[in-house]
Amino acid sequence: MTRQPPGDHARPFVQETAGTRTLHFSMSEVQSRMDVRQPDTLNLAYTRMMMGFLLFEPAPKRILMIGLGGGSLAKFCHRHLPQALIDVVEINPLVIALRDEFRVPRDSERFRVIEGDGAEFVRKTDTCYDVLLVDGYDRSGLPEALSSQRFYDDCCEALTPGGILVVNLHAHHPLHKVHVGRISRSFDGALLVVDDTARDNRIVFAEQGRPSTPIRIGPLRRPRNLEEPAWQTLQASFSRILSALKDADR
């Protein structure tokens, strides 16, 4: 696995205000935000939207995340999906060094944080995952290595049949349509794009092994293994996903 010396990576910093702890590379961008009283909750709207994979795959056995940040998605999945084995790949060792400040769980038999290049990991892994979450931004935005056609092809290959890729994209990125088009080609058009207007993020869900067929989900209901309080925090985002699906079918 390729490793770069710390000097080649952006140095993140942490701010605390009004009961929250935020991770930054610059003051203009919030990479992650944690409620210090409830560190396992999803504080940013786009992270709740990304959990929409539960509508497609309510009980994943293996989850891969590209990008740790403050660990919001990792912590939520670790707590609420105890049946899942979770791998998190983060290229920046300075981000990993802050895991304790953001209450990221210790490595264990079912959870591990791996220092390495996410694109290289996806390309070389022999493990097939049920869910692959990609949220790997740095101080310059979305790295080219995590938005290329080759990367999305490799993501498709790293998923089990019917597995779900979830990608966080910035809606106003100049190459946004290009990135969505690449995901569509890798997954034969089986994708759903959902706007999160509150944060100017756009979440793409793509399903492996459903060629030339629009992605489909079932009715809105709480996944069996998800506790009711956690489910309540996700319902608004999940309803938005269902609405986007209905619009796509028109």
Number of C-alpha atoms within 10 A of each C-alpha: 12 10 12 14 8 11 8 9 15 17 15 18 14 16 12 13 8 7 10 15 18 20 23 22 17 14 9 7 12 14 20 21 24 24 18 17 9 11 19 23 20 24 17 16 17 21 22 21 27 26 18 22 25 18 19 19 16 15 19 20 15 20 23 24 22 25 28 27 26 26 27 24 25 25 20 19 20 19 16 15 19 16 15 18 19 25 20 22 23 21 23 24 18 16 23 20 10 18 17 11 13 23 16 22 16 10 12 10 7 13 20 16 22 20 21 20 20 25 23 15 19 24 16 12 12 10 12 19 25 23 28 27 23 24 22 25 17 18 15 9 12 16 13 10 15 22 22 16 19 16 21 25 17 19 27 26 22 25 24 17 15 16 25 27 27 24 25 21 26 18 17 11 14 9 13 15 12 14 20 21 14 20 28 21 17 23 24 18 21 21 26 20 18 22 19 20 11 9 12 14 20 22 26 22 25 29 31 24 18 18 14 13 13 16 18 14 13 8 8 12 11 17 14 9 13 18 13 12 8 15 16 12 15 20 17 13 21 22 15 16 26 19 12 15 19 10 9 13 7 5
